[in-house]
Amino acid sequence: MKKITLVFIISLFVTSCHQEKDNTSQIRGLVTEKAMVVSARIEVSKIGTEILKKGGNAFDAMMATELALAVAYPYAGNIGGGGFMVYRKNDGEIGALDYREKAPLAATRDMYLDKEGNIIKGKSTVGATAVGVPGTVAGVFKAQEKFGVLSVKEILTPVIALAKKGVVVTKKQETRIKRFKKAFETVNKNRILFQRDWKEGDLIKYKALAITLERILENGRDEFYKGKTAKVLAQFIQDNGGIITEEDLAKYEAKWRTPVTFRYDNLKVISMSPPSSGGICLAEIMNAIEPYDLQAYGHNSVKAMQVITEAERRAYADRSYFLGDPDFVSIPTDTLLSKTYSKKRMDNFSFNKPTLSKDVSHGNIEIIESDETTHYSIIDQFGNAVSVTTTLNGGYGSKLYSSELGFFLNNEMDDFSSKPGEPNMFGLIGAEANEIAPEKRMLSSMTPTIVEKDGDLWMVVGTPGGSTIITSVLQTILNVHEFKMGMQESVNQPRFHHQWLPDMIMIEPNQFEKNVVEELRNIGYTIDERNSRVIGKVDAILVLKNGKLEAGADPRGDDTAIGF
């Protein structure tokens, strides 16, 4: 990368975590000796780290971090949504946990279509009809019960204390609340906490959520799915026109999955399996670009961007057609993960002109998925690592807020194909593999990922960003592996994205060299800078050669690393 560009990027981004320069003049994030938590809010990372300091492990810290995000970052942190976790224990054991939301028992394939077969605008995106059965509470309890060492009381006590004490509003949070104020008013029958005129520096206390969390502490996981909370929640959703019942909640279970694993050079990448498309798409893209010399082309050069774009185009076309809930559809995983398949997919690639998406099978399908997810990465003092992405889907989910229980509900039903071939709220298109069915889990782009290098733990990485999640994780890994950046430097870099349809390269504006953008246009690529203000908010940890940990906390948000 040219020196002028690097200077520009350094001046542009002010990271929320401590930075220092090492003797190679790389940007460095927070460096710690033993353990680290990187998340969307400083209050959350502090709680996760305190759990580790008490002798808890990464799975105890996962529970604390996830539930603290529900308090401090209600925009995407939640107990009314769901997520995915990939883990690697210190003995090398790996695994994945799927606590994605599910369609209610009363859901039907055409529930969002009118009599003419057209999508009813807003029905799958706002209000109670958009809500999938939440999985977050089941997920954190399942992981902690199997691998944790602390009591639930030790873990939840500081989270409840945070809810009672309150969380200070940041400038970015003030902006978000203002942006959604009209939607809150439209969706909710009664005035909610977030309709107040909150300003930066104000303290929001989450008293109702604290009471709900106290009941969960007292009664465990089943409080949310079979106890008073379940009864109140089901009644609230039905009173607002939704179809989730107490039976839906009682039947919900998080599921252990086998993660997607593949090799890239001397790396072993461990990522999320379906119903997340993240791991398979990441593998397809990395398999496709592996034969090309990205390092020689240069970071964010024309040739590097071409190769990555064309690999992304082909992987996202496959995503739309083949992927869905593996409990409902048969997925040709072995083929999609094979290097031979990816190489063949790139046979018609040329540096002289773009491949047109209309000429790439499969589908007549675009990709839409919310940008408003959140990710956190944890490495504990024992060498265990977890990578977790959790979401309500849209910002503040369905915008439906239970004032009695103190949390927002997701709008994950929009991640199904309401009508095959029609894009969802984020432009993503789906096929029959992702059509709605009772108790089915909707397809996701969430890509929590752990990377080994030469057999050792090397990186924990993930991001929000809807359809851009996969490509943001990809570029973060490549920045460190191919372009020899540190973790924070890698996270700071401007990012680009292609998702097959619409047929354009989205780039973060005013951050790529003008001659590179112009040359791509001259070759025939459509570049969109207007709709890509932020692509991903990566939170990652890199294990350095000396065994210390370096954070990458994304300056695009309030993200912060804490460790010891």
Disulfide bonds with the S-S distance in Angstrom:
none
